Amino acid sequence: MASTILRPPAATPAGDGNKPSSIARATALMMVTVLLSRILGVARDAIISHYFGRGPQTDAYNAAFTVPDLLFYLLQSGALSSTIVPILTEYRQQGRDKAADKTVSVVASAIFVFIGLLICVMWINARALTIWLNPGFDDPTIALAVPLTRVLLPAQLFFFLGGLMMGVLYSRKQFLIPALGPVIYNTGIIIGGVLLRPIFARLLGPDRAIEGLVWGAIFGAFIGNFLLPYIWVLRLGVKIRPSLDVTHPAAMKVWRMLLPIGLGVSLPNIDQMVNKAFASYLGHGDTTAIMNAYRLMLLPIGIFAQAMALAVFPTLSSQAAEKNLSAMRKTMNQSLRNILFLTVPASALMLLLAEPVITFLLQGGKYSHADTLVTASALRALSLGIFAWSCQSLLTRGFYALQNSKIPVISGAIVSVLFVGMNVWVVKPVLGVKARVETYTRQAGFLDQQVYLLQPLVQPTLDAQTQMGEAQSALTSSGAGQSAAPTLSTAGDSLSALAQQTQTALTNAQTRLDAQNLDVVAAQSELETRAGRAVWELGLTTSLAAAIHMTALFFLLRGRLSGLHTRRLLSSVGGILAGTLALSAVTWLVLAVCKTVFEGSALPAKLTALITLSAAGLCGIAIYALVAKLLNLGELQSAMGLIRRRRA
């Protein structure tokens, strides 16, 4: 039974893989598995939100991924797939299977040694790196994040080796096993949240319960991203032997392409780390809100764009190896139109339905309605860039298929620098207000100390003045204090003046303290407002950077391919925008009706959100499909074909 399950289907011949029907089947398969992965990802986030809410613990959990992500992005394990596919495809078309196997062996051995050493170095320096990448977090949050980081670091070795194995499978037109990697990974985190969380809470305390998530992540990474692809590669007949012959001609070709492709793939993704770093200055829970919104934004991108880009990449590589630029232009044009047809309306729907989406998926348990509003703000801004991220994913693979990695690197570097500058512009006012809050708080503390020191002095001074007056009266009445009367009178006057000065000083200090406390409250209110706006603005800068990069890549690839059938593309874009406008109007109208109907309702928030999403979403999609049919958009037929293949 096991051998039946594990035996892979026969590799698709290169020529067959270039047919539109083959691309469509591969895309449909990828969409199904990516959809399953995204559903599990949403379930994962819902479990985390329910048990941990939005606060220091979840901020530490998100921060724990920044150091492993730094390794992942700078030495992009995803770039291994993008690098190895065109090289292995070329070797196989030339009948050089031994050279292909040698390439895989050398790269796998080098990864094991080099990445293993880097992981050890980063494990030792985990605290310093966590502080560097999350500069705005306080000491307790950093202290919680560091052990989580050390648990997650070894998973990067599985991602790198797994990325290589997946590249081998992609070159053989094998898509199922690589697509199951994220599914198993998310399942591991879910198991960590449901089963391991209470165990860690019982053994280590409630503050350490979140460690169950990262242990689930590392087990999921090992099984889904490395072990299963490795077994499948061996069953394809690929012979992997330990070899550190890093100067082998085939390996040298990989090294020459890997660095620029890695930078090209990673630079656009640096936005996630940049957002985390700058969000750490805003306040507790804001990093969590941005990351929750970011993962929800990736939902349509993963289901539509990344699935299509991964499915079409081997075909583009084959066409590039055959120097068939005409076929590449046709494939790229059709793929771009299909991606835009699906993701432009997805951007509009996510923008309009952000609040009910988060209410239904995340709100509940420790995740409050206030948390939902902050996350929805970030999601609206990020939704504007869904179509841009989607097209960018495909356009970069067009360059990699041509084995030209310099252009994505240069454009990605420029956009990354611009993106950092935009983030500085967003966060700088927040830091100014935060500095004012800290200054006002210190001044209020100093004044409070003054009041604390003056209060005990006032009453004794008044008591001494009273006692002095009583003594003076007693001496005067007895006739024994005539000679001491002037001295007593002078002392009494001095005590009276001292009491008055002490009372005045106390009153002034209390008045200044009250005024300073009002300044603190006003500054804190301004900080909360600015930080909330900054969450939205950070999402907006991400979308803007994606749009800039997409536009640059489009025109640069158009030049490389001597055209991309731009007129046909613009014609489709016009129809897509018309349909999206109709979708937006109908969705907004239905959303407004639902808000009116459910206002003050006793129904659970998740139920009203589900009804709202179903009604507004389905009506919007229906009107979009109707407009597309009336305008005779061919992309509608492609989308329906994908749905039919998914059902099949």
C-alpha positions as CSV (number, residue, x, y, z in Angstrom):
1,M,0.0,0.0,0.0
2,A,2.8,2.4,0.9
3,S,4.5,1.8,-2.4
4,T,1.3,2.5,-4.3
5,I,0.9,5.8,-2.5
6,L,4.5,7.0,-2.9
7,R,5.0,6.0,-6.6
8,P,5.0,9.2,-8.6
9,P,3.4,9.5,-11.9
10,A,5.5,9.4,-15.0
11,A,7.3,12.6,-15.8
12,T,5.6,14.7,-18.5
13,P,7.7,15.1,-21.6
14,A,8.9,18.6,-22.2
15,G,7.0,19.0,-25.3
16,D,3.7,18.0,-23.7
17,G,4.3,20.4,-20.9
18,N,4.2,23.4,-23.2
19,K,0.6,22.7,-24.3
20,P,-2.0,25.2,-22.9
21,S,-4.0,22.2,-21.6
22,S,-1.0,20.9,-19.7
23,I,-0.4,24.4,-18.1
24,A,-4.1,24.6,-17.2
25,R,-4.0,21.1,-15.6
26,A,-0.9,22.0,-13.6
27,T,-2.4,25.4,-12.6
28,A,-5.6,23.7,-11.5
29,L,-3.6,21.2,-9.4
30,M,-1.5,23.9,-7.8
31,M,-4.6,26.0,-7.1
32,V,-6.3,23.2,-5.3
33,T,-3.3,22.4,-3.1
34,V,-2.5,26.1,-2.5
35,L,-6.2,26.7,-1.6
36,L,-6.0,23.9,0.9
37,S,-2.7,25.3,2.3
38,R,-4.3,28.8,2.6
39,I,-7.4,27.4,4.4
40,L,-5.1,25.6,6.9
41,G,-3.1,28.9,7.2
42,V,-6.3,30.7,8.1
43,A,-7.2,28.0,10.5
44,R,-3.7,28.3,12.0
45,D,-4.1,32.1,12.5
46,A,-7.6,31.7,13.9
47,I,-6.3,29.2,16.5
48,I,-3.4,31.5,17.4
49,S,-5.7,34.5,17.7
50,H,-8.2,32.7,19.8
51,Y,-5.7,31.4,22.3
52,F,-3.2,34.3,22.4
53,G,-5.1,37.4,21.1
54,R,-3.0,40.3,19.9
55,G,-0.3,41.4,22.3
56,P,3.2,40.8,23.5
57,Q,3.1,37.0,23.2
58,T,2.0,37.1,19.6
59,D,4.4,39.9,18.8
60,A,7.2,37.6,20.2
61,Y,5.9,34.7,18.1
62,N,6.1,36.9,15.0
63,A,9.4,38.3,16.0
64,A,10.8,34.8,16.4
65,F,10.5,34.3,12.6
66,T,12.5,37.4,11.7
67,V,16.0,35.8,12.3
68,P,15.2,32.6,10.3
69,D,13.5,34.8,7.7
70,L,16.7,36.8,7.4
71,L,18.5,33.6,6.5
72,F,15.7,32.5,4.2
73,Y,15.5,35.7,2.3
74,L,19.2,36.6,2.0
75,L,20.0,33.0,0.8
76,Q,16.5,32.5,-0.6
77,S,15.7,28.8,-0.5
78,G,12.9,29.6,-3.0
79,A,15.6,30.8,-5.3
80,L,16.9,27.3,-5.5
81,S,13.8,26.2,-7.3
82,S,13.9,29.2,-9.6
83,T,17.6,28.5,-10.3
84,I,17.6,24.8,-10.7
85,V,14.6,24.4,-12.9
86,P,15.9,26.0,-16.1
87,I,19.3,24.3,-15.6
88,L,17.9,20.8,-15.1
89,T,15.4,21.3,-17.9
90,E,18.2,22.2,-20.3
91,Y,20.3,19.2,-19.2
92,R,17.3,16.8,-19.6
93,Q,16.5,18.1,-23.1
94,Q,20.1,17.5,-24.0
95,G,19.9,14.0,-22.6
96,R,22.5,14.7,-19.9
97,D,20.8,13.1,-16.9
98,K,24.1,12.3,-15.1
99,A,25.1,16.0,-15.2
100,A,21.7,16.9,-13.8
101,D,22.1,14.4,-10.9
102,K,25.7,15.6,-10.2
103,T,24.4,19.2,-10.0
104,V,21.7,18.2,-7.5
105,S,24.3,16.2,-5.4
106,V,26.8,19.0,-5.2
107,V,24.2,21.7,-4.4
108,A,22.6,19.5,-1.7
109,S,25.9,18.8,-0.1
110,A,27.0,22.4,-0.2
111,I,23.7,23.5,1.3
112,F,24.0,21.0,4.2
113,V,27.4,22.3,5.2
114,F,27.1,26.0,4.5
115,I,23.5,26.5,5.8
116,G,24.2,24.3,8.8
117,L,27.2,26.4,9.8
118,L,25.2,29.6,9.4
119,I,22.4,28.2,11.5
120,C,24.9,27.5,14.3
121,V,26.3,31.0,14.2
122,M,22.8,32.6,14.2
123,W,21.7,30.3,17.0
124,I,24.5,31.5,19.2
125,N,23.8,35.2,18.3
126,A,20.0,34.8,18.4
127,R,19.4,37.5,21.0
128,A,21.5,40.2,19.3
129,L,19.9,39.4,15.9
130,T,16.4,39.5,17.4
131,I,17.0,42.9,19.0
132,W,18.6,44.2,15.7
133,L,15.6,43.1,13.6
134,N,12.9,44.2,16.1
135,P,14.5,47.4,17.5
136,G,11.2,48.7,19.0
137,F,10.4,45.8,21.3
138,D,10.9,45.9,25.0
139,D,13.1,43.5,27.0
140,P,10.3,41.1,28.1
141,T,9.1,40.6,24.5
142,I,12.7,40.0,23.3
143,A,13.3,37.6,26.1
144,L,10.2,35.6,25.0
145,A,11.2,35.7,21.3
146,V,14.8,34.5,21.6
147,P,14.1,30.8,22.7
148,L,11.4,30.6,20.0
149,T,13.9,31.9,17.4
150,R,16.4,29.2,18.4
151,V,13.8,26.5,18.0
152,L,12.8,27.7,14.5
153,L,16.3,28.2,13.1
154,P,17.0,24.5,12.2
155,A,13.9,24.5,10.1
156,Q,15.7,26.6,7.6
157,L,17.9,23.7,6.7
158,F,14.8,21.7,5.8
159,F,13.5,24.6,3.7
160,F,16.7,25.0,1.8
161,L,17.2,21.3,1.0
162,G,13.5,21.0,0.4
163,G,13.6,23.9,-2.0
164,L,16.2,22.0,-4.0
165,M,14.2,18.8,-4.0
166,M,11.1,20.8,-5.1
167,G,13.1,22.4,-8.0
168,V,14.0,18.9,-9.2
169,L,10.3,17.9,-9.1
170,Y,9.2,21.1,-10.9
171,S,11.8,20.3,-13.7
172,R,10.0,16.9,-14.1
173,K,6.6,18.6,-14.2
174,Q,5.7,17.1,-10.8
175,F,3.6,19.6,-8.9
176,L,1.6,17.7,-6.3
177,I,4.4,16.9,-3.7
178,P,5.9,20.4,-3.6
179,A,2.4,21.8,-3.2
180,L,1.8,19.6,-0.2
181,G,4.8,21.1,1.7
182,P,2.9,24.2,2.9
183,V,-0.1,22.0,3.7
184,I,1.9,19.8,6.0
185,Y,3.8,22.8,7.5
186,N,0.6,24.6,8.5
187,T,-0.8,21.3,9.8
188,G,2.2,21.1,12.1
189,I,1.6,24.5,13.5
190,I,-2.1,23.7,14.1
191,I,-1.1,20.6,15.9
192,G,1.3,22.6,17.9
193,G,-1.4,25.1,18.9
194,V,-4.1,22.5,19.7
195,L,-2.1,19.6,21.2
196,L,1.4,20.9,22.3
197,R,0.2,24.3,23.6
198,P,-1.5,22.9,26.7
199,I,1.4,20.6,27.4
200,F,3.9,23.5,27.3
201,A,1.5,25.6,29.5
202,R,1.4,22.9,32.1
203,L,5.1,22.1,32.1
204,L,6.6,25.6,31.6
205,G,3.8,28.0,32.5
206,P,1.2,30.0,30.6
207,D,3.8,32.5,29.3
208,R,5.7,29.6,27.5
209,A,2.6,28.0,26.0
210,I,3.3,29.7,22.7
211,E,6.4,27.5,22.3
212,G,4.1,24.7,21.2
213,L,3.5,26.5,17.9
214,V,7.2,26.7,16.9
215,W,7.8,23.0,17.8
216,G,4.8,22.2,15.6
217,A,6.3,24.4,12.8
218,I,9.7,22.6,12.9
219,F,8.1,19.1,12.7
220,G,5.9,20.3,9.8
221,A,8.9,21.8,8.0
222,F,10.9,18.5,8.3
223,I,8.1,16.3,7.1
224,G,6.4,18.4,4.4
225,N,9.2,20.5,3.0
226,F,12.1,18.1,3.1
227,L,11.3,14.4,3.9
228,L,8.4,13.9,1.5
229,P,10.0,15.7,-1.5
230,Y,13.3,13.9,-0.9
231,I,11.6,10.5,-1.0
232,W,9.7,11.5,-4.2
233,V,12.9,12.7,-5.9
234,L,14.6,9.3,-5.1
235,R,11.7,7.5,-6.6
236,L,12.0,9.4,-9.8
237,G,15.4,7.8,-10.2
238,V,17.5,10.8,-9.3
239,K,20.8,9.6,-7.8
240,I,22.0,11.9,-5.0
241,R,25.5,11.3,-3.5
242,P,27.5,13.4,-1.1
243,S,29.8,15.6,-3.0
244,L,31.6,18.8,-2.3
245,D,32.9,19.3,-5.8
246,V,31.7,22.8,-5.7
247,T,33.9,23.8,-8.7
248,H,32.1,21.3,-11.0
249,P,31.0,23.1,-14.2
250,A,27.3,22.3,-13.6
251,A,27.5,23.5,-10.0
252,M,29.4,26.6,-11.0
253,K,26.5,27.5,-13.3
254,V,24.1,27.2,-10.3
255,W,26.3,29.4,-8.1
256,R,26.5,32.1,-10.8
257,M,22.8,32.2,-11.1
258,L,21.9,31.6,-7.4
259,L,23.1,34.8,-5.9
260,P,21.4,37.2,-8.3
261,I,18.2,35.1,-8.5
262,G,18.2,34.8,-4.7
263,L,18.5,38.6,-4.4
264,G,15.8,39.1,-7.1
265,V,13.4,36.7,-5.3
266,S,14.2,38.0,-1.8
267,L,14.4,41.7,-2.2
268,P,10.7,42.1,-2.9
269,N,10.0,39.9,0.1
270,I,12.1,42.0,2.4
271,D,9.1,44.2,2.8
272,Q,7.7,41.8,5.4
273,M,10.8,42.1,7.5
274,V,10.9,45.9,7.1
275,N,7.3,46.1,8.1
276,K,8.0,44.0,11.2
277,A,11.0,46.1,12.2
278,F,9.1,49.4,11.8
279,A,5.9,48.1,13.3
280,S,7.8,47.1,16.5
281,Y,8.0,50.9,17.2
282,L,4.2,51.4,17.2
283,G,2.9,49.5,20.2
284,H,2.0,46.1,21.6
285,G,0.0,44.0,19.1
286,D,0.6,46.2,16.0
287,T,3.2,43.8,14.6
288,T,0.7,41.0,15.1
289,A,-2.1,43.0,13.3
290,I,0.1,43.8,10.3
291,M,1.3,40.2,10.0
292,N,-2.3,38.8,10.3
293,A,-3.4,41.2,7.6
294,Y,-0.3,40.3,5.5
295,R,-1.1,36.6,5.6
296,L,-4.7,37.2,4.7
297,M,-3.6,39.4,1.7
298,L,-1.5,36.4,0.6
299,L,-4.5,34.2,0.4
300,P,-5.7,35.2,-3.1
301,I,-2.1,35.7,-4.3
302,G,-1.2,32.1,-3.3
303,I,-4.4,30.6,-4.7
304,F,-4.3,32.3,-8.1
305,A,-1.0,34.0,-8.9
306,Q,1.7,31.8,-7.2
307,A,-0.1,28.6,-8.3
308,M,-0.2,29.8,-11.9
309,A,3.4,31.2,-11.8
310,L,4.8,27.9,-10.5
311,A,2.7,25.9,-13.0
312,V,3.8,28.0,-16.0
313,F,7.5,28.3,-15.0
314,P,8.6,24.9,-16.4
315,T,6.9,25.7,-19.7
316,L,8.5,29.1,-19.9
317,S,11.9,27.5,-19.2
318,S,11.3,25.0,-22.0
319,Q,10.3,27.7,-24.4
320,A,13.4,29.8,-23.4
321,A,15.7,26.8,-23.8
322,E,14.2,26.3,-27.3
323,K,14.7,30.1,-28.0
324,N,11.0,30.3,-28.9
325,L,10.4,33.9,-27.8
326,S,7.1,34.0,-29.8
327,A,5.7,31.2,-27.6
328,M,7.0,32.9,-24.5
329,R,5.2,36.1,-25.4
330,K,2.0,34.3,-25.9
331,T,2.3,32.3,-22.7
332,M,3.2,35.4,-20.6
333,N,0.4,37.5,-22.1
334,Q,-2.2,34.8,-21.5
335,S,-0.9,34.2,-18.0
336,L,-0.9,37.9,-17.1
337,R,-4.4,38.3,-18.4
338,N,-5.7,35.3,-16.4
339,I,-3.9,36.5,-13.2
340,L,-5.3,40.1,-13.5
341,F,-8.8,38.7,-14.2
342,L,-8.7,36.9,-10.9
343,T,-6.7,39.2,-8.7
344,V,-8.1,42.7,-9.6
345,P,-11.6,41.8,-8.3
346,A,-10.0,40.0,-5.4
347,S,-8.3,43.2,-4.4
348,A,-11.6,45.0,-4.5
349,L,-13.4,42.4,-2.5
350,M,-10.7,42.2,0.2
351,L,-10.7,46.0,0.5
352,L,-14.5,46.2,0.9
353,L,-15.0,43.2,3.1
354,A,-11.9,43.5,5.3
355,E,-13.8,43.9,8.6
356,P,-16.2,41.0,8.1
357,V,-13.4,38.8,6.8
358,I,-11.3,39.3,10.0
359,T,-14.4,39.1,12.2
360,F,-15.3,35.7,10.8
361,L,-11.8,34.3,10.6
362,L,-9.9,35.7,13.6
363,Q,-12.2,37.5,16.1
364,G,-13.1,35.5,19.2
365,G,-11.4,34.3,22.4
366,K,-8.7,36.8,23.2
367,Y,-9.0,38.5,19.8
368,S,-11.3,41.4,20.4
369,H,-13.4,43.6,18.1
370,A,-10.8,46.4,18.7
371,D,-8.1,44.0,17.4
372,T,-10.3,43.3,14.4
373,L,-10.6,47.0,13.5
374,V,-6.8,47.5,13.7
375,T,-6.2,44.5,11.5
376,A,-8.9,45.5,9.0
377,S,-7.2,48.8,8.6
378,A,-3.9,47.1,7.6
379,L,-5.7,44.6,5.4
380,R,-7.5,47.4,3.4
381,A,-4.2,49.0,2.6
382,L,-2.5,45.7,1.7
383,S,-5.4,44.6,-0.5
384,L,-4.6,47.4,-2.9
385,G,-1.4,45.6,-3.9
386,I,-2.8,42.1,-4.5
387,F,-2.8,42.4,-8.3
388,A,0.7,43.9,-8.3
389,W,2.2,41.2,-6.1
390,S,0.5,38.6,-8.3
391,C,1.8,39.9,-11.6
392,Q,5.3,40.4,-10.1
393,S,5.4,36.7,-9.2
394,L,4.9,35.7,-12.8
395,L,7.1,38.4,-14.4
396,T,10.2,37.5,-12.3
397,R,9.9,33.9,-13.5
398,G,9.9,35.2,-17.0
399,F,13.4,36.5,-16.4
400,Y,14.5,33.4,-14.6
401,A,13.3,31.2,-17.5
402,L,15.6,33.4,-19.7
403,Q,18.4,32.7,-17.2
404,N,18.6,36.5,-16.8
405,S,18.6,37.3,-13.1
406,K,20.3,40.7,-13.0
407,I,17.2,42.8,-14.0
408,P,15.0,41.5,-11.1
409,V,17.9,42.1,-8.7
410,I,18.5,45.7,-9.8
411,S,14.8,46.7,-9.9
412,G,14.2,44.9,-6.6
413,A,17.1,46.6,-4.9
414,I,15.9,50.1,-6.1
415,V,12.3,49.4,-4.9
416,S,13.6,48.0,-1.6
417,V,15.6,51.2,-0.9
418,L,12.5,53.2,-1.8
419,F,10.3,51.0,0.4
420,V,12.6,51.5,3.5
421,G,12.5,55.3,2.9
422,M,8.7,55.2,2.8
423,N,8.6,53.3,6.0
424,V,10.9,55.8,7.7
425,W,8.5,58.6,6.5
426,V,5.5,56.7,8.1
427,V,7.1,55.9,11.5
428,K,9.1,59.0,12.1
429,P,6.1,61.1,13.3
430,V,5.1,58.2,15.6
431,L,8.6,58.2,17.1
432,G,8.3,62.0,17.7
433,V,5.1,61.6,19.6
434,K,6.5,58.6,21.5
435,A,9.5,60.8,22.5
436,R,7.1,63.5,23.8
437,V,5.1,60.9,25.8
438,E,8.3,59.7,27.4
439,T,9.5,63.3,28.2
440,Y,6.1,64.2,29.6
441,T,6.0,61.0,31.7
442,R,9.4,61.7,33.1
443,Q,8.4,65.3,34.0
444,A,5.2,64.0,35.6
445,G,7.3,61.5,37.6
446,F,9.6,64.3,38.8
447,L,6.6,66.5,39.8
448,D,4.9,63.6,41.5
449,Q,8.1,63.0,43.6
450,Q,8.0,66.7,44.6
451,V,4.4,66.4,45.7
452,Y,5.3,63.2,47.6
453,L,8.2,65.0,49.4
454,L,6.3,68.2,50.2
455,Q,3.1,66.6,51.5
456,P,4.6,65.4,54.8
457,L,6.1,68.8,55.4
458,V,3.0,70.9,55.3
459,Q,1.0,69.6,58.3
460,P,4.0,69.4,60.7
461,T,4.8,73.0,59.9
462,L,1.2,74.1,60.5
463,D,1.2,72.1,63.8
464,A,4.4,73.8,64.9
465,Q,3.0,77.2,64.1
466,T,-0.2,76.4,66.1
467,Q,1.9,75.1,69.0
468,M,4.1,78.2,68.9
469,G,1.0,80.5,69.1
470,E,-0.4,78.5,72.0
471,A,2.9,78.7,73.9
472,Q,3.1,82.5,73.3
473,S,-0.4,83.0,74.6
474,A,0.2,80.9,77.7
475,L,3.4,82.8,78.6
476,T,1.7,86.2,78.0
477,S,-1.3,85.2,80.2
478,S,1.0,84.1,83.1
479,G,3.1,87.3,82.8
480,A,6.2,85.2,82.7
481,G,7.0,85.6,79.1
482,Q,7.3,89.4,78.6
483,S,11.0,89.3,77.9
484,A,10.6,86.3,75.5
485,A,7.6,87.7,73.6
486,P,9.6,89.4,70.8
487,T,11.6,86.2,70.2
488,L,8.5,84.1,70.2
489,S,6.7,86.5,67.9
490,T,9.6,86.4,65.4
491,A,9.7,82.6,65.6
492,G,6.0,82.4,65.0
493,D,6.2,84.7,62.0
494,S,9.0,82.6,60.6
495,L,6.9,79.4,61.1
496,S,3.9,81.1,59.5
497,A,6.0,82.1,56.5
498,L,7.5,78.6,56.2
499,A,4.1,77.0,56.4
500,Q,2.8,79.4,53.7
501,Q,5.8,78.7,51.5
502,T,5.5,75.0,51.9
503,Q,1.8,75.1,51.1
504,T,2.4,77.3,48.1
505,A,5.1,75.0,46.8
506,L,2.8,72.0,47.3
507,T,0.0,73.7,45.5
508,N,2.2,74.8,42.6
509,A,3.7,71.3,42.3
510,Q,0.2,69.7,42.4
511,T,-1.0,72.1,39.7
512,R,1.9,71.5,37.5
513,L,1.5,67.7,38.1
514,D,-2.1,67.9,37.1
515,A,-1.3,69.9,33.9
516,Q,1.6,67.5,33.1
517,N,-0.7,64.5,33.5
518,L,-3.1,66.1,31.1
519,D,-0.2,66.5,28.6
520,V,0.7,62.9,29.1
521,V,-2.9,61.8,28.4
522,A,-3.1,64.0,25.3
523,A,0.2,62.8,24.0
524,Q,-0.8,59.2,24.6
525,S,-4.0,59.8,22.8
526,E,-2.2,61.3,19.9
527,L,0.3,58.4,19.9
528,E,-2.5,55.9,19.7
529,T,-4.1,57.8,16.8
530,R,-0.9,58.1,14.9
531,A,0.1,54.5,15.6
532,G,-3.2,53.3,14.3
533,R,-2.8,55.4,11.2
534,A,0.7,54.2,10.8
535,V,-0.5,50.6,10.7
536,W,-2.6,51.5,7.6
537,E,0.2,53.6,6.1
538,L,2.7,50.7,6.4
539,G,0.3,48.5,4.5
540,L,-0.1,51.2,1.9
541,T,3.6,51.6,1.3
542,T,3.8,47.8,0.8
543,S,1.2,48.0,-1.9
544,L,2.8,51.0,-3.5
545,A,6.2,49.4,-3.7
546,A,4.6,46.3,-5.2
547,A,2.9,48.3,-7.9
548,I,6.2,50.2,-8.7
549,H,8.1,46.9,-9.0
550,M,5.5,45.2,-11.1
551,T,5.4,48.2,-13.6
552,A,9.2,48.2,-13.9
553,L,9.4,44.4,-14.4
554,F,6.6,44.5,-17.0
555,F,8.3,47.1,-19.3
556,L,11.8,45.5,-18.8
557,L,10.5,42.0,-19.7
558,R,8.5,43.5,-22.6
559,G,11.8,44.8,-24.0
560,R,13.6,41.4,-23.5
561,L,10.9,39.6,-25.4
562,S,10.4,42.3,-28.0
563,G,6.8,42.8,-26.9
564,L,4.1,41.2,-24.8
565,H,1.0,41.8,-27.0
566,T,0.4,44.9,-25.0
567,R,-2.8,46.0,-26.9
568,R,-4.5,42.7,-26.2
569,L,-3.4,43.0,-22.6
570,L,-4.8,46.5,-22.3
571,S,-8.0,45.5,-23.9
572,S,-8.5,42.8,-21.3
573,V,-7.5,45.2,-18.5
574,G,-10.2,47.6,-19.6
575,G,-12.9,44.9,-19.4
576,I,-11.5,43.7,-16.0
577,L,-11.7,47.2,-14.6
578,A,-15.2,47.7,-15.8
579,G,-16.3,44.4,-14.2
580,T,-14.4,45.3,-11.0
581,L,-16.2,48.7,-10.8
582,A,-19.6,47.0,-11.1
583,L,-18.5,44.4,-8.5
584,S,-17.4,47.1,-6.1
585,A,-20.7,49.0,-6.4
586,V,-22.8,46.0,-5.8
587,T,-20.6,44.7,-3.0
588,W,-20.7,48.1,-1.2
589,L,-24.5,48.3,-1.6
590,V,-25.1,44.8,-0.2
591,L,-22.6,45.4,2.6
592,A,-24.4,48.6,3.6
593,V,-27.7,46.8,3.6
594,C,-26.3,44.0,5.8
595,K,-24.9,46.5,8.3
596,T,-28.3,48.2,8.6
597,V,-30.1,44.9,9.0
598,F,-27.7,43.5,11.6
599,E,-27.2,46.7,13.6
600,G,-28.1,45.9,17.2
601,S,-28.7,42.3,16.4
602,A,-28.3,39.6,19.0
603,L,-26.8,37.2,16.5
604,P,-23.2,36.1,17.1
605,A,-20.6,38.3,15.4
606,K,-19.1,35.4,13.4
607,L,-22.6,34.5,12.1
608,T,-23.4,38.0,10.9
609,A,-20.0,38.3,9.4
610,L,-20.5,35.0,7.5
611,I,-23.9,36.1,6.2
612,T,-22.5,39.5,5.1
613,L,-19.5,37.9,3.4
614,S,-21.7,35.3,1.6
615,A,-24.3,37.9,0.4
616,A,-21.9,40.7,-0.5
617,G,-19.2,38.5,-2.0
618,L,-21.5,36.3,-4.1
619,C,-23.5,39.2,-5.4
620,G,-20.2,41.0,-6.3
621,I,-18.8,37.9,-8.0
622,A,-22.0,37.3,-9.9
623,I,-22.1,40.8,-11.3
624,Y,-18.4,40.6,-12.2
625,A,-19.0,37.4,-14.2
626,L,-22.0,38.9,-15.9
627,V,-20.1,42.0,-17.0
628,A,-17.2,39.7,-18.2
629,K,-19.6,37.6,-20.2
630,L,-21.3,40.7,-21.7
631,L,-17.8,42.1,-22.7
632,N,-16.9,38.6,-24.1
633,L,-13.7,38.4,-22.0
634,G,-11.8,35.2,-22.8
635,E,-10.3,35.1,-19.4
636,L,-13.8,34.1,-18.0
637,Q,-13.6,30.9,-20.0
638,S,-10.1,30.2,-18.7
639,A,-11.3,30.7,-15.1
640,M,-14.3,28.4,-15.7
641,G,-12.0,25.8,-17.2
642,L,-9.8,25.9,-14.1
643,I,-12.8,25.4,-11.9
644,R,-14.0,22.5,-13.9
645,R,-10.5,20.9,-13.8
646,R,-10.4,21.4,-10.0
647,R,-13.7,19.6,-9.7
648,A,-12.4,16.8,-11.9
